[in-house]
Amino acid sequence: MNARETRGYLLTFRCVNCGKHELFAKYAPEDIVTEAQIRGRIYQVTCTSCGWQGQACGMSAVHVSHIVKLEAKVAGQGN
């Protein structure tokens, strides 16, 4: 079994409905991007606390995290 890395970004926003910092968006670009490119996008978001859904501009993110996820890959099944 091999592992494959998936890289991306997790943006945290303040919810406009309940005020908690539980509004998240994931962004997985093909190539490395600058923080300005990440913050210049519009994201579809859902609050994990109150369920509010809508759009959020990357400029209003309170935190941007770089994430790396390892995914198991079984030998002989695809790439």
Secondary structure, DSSP 8 states (H G I E B T S, - for coil): -EEEEEEEEEEEE--TTT--S-EEEEE--SS---HHHHHTSEEEEEETTT--EEEEEGGG-SEEEEEEEEEEE-TTS--
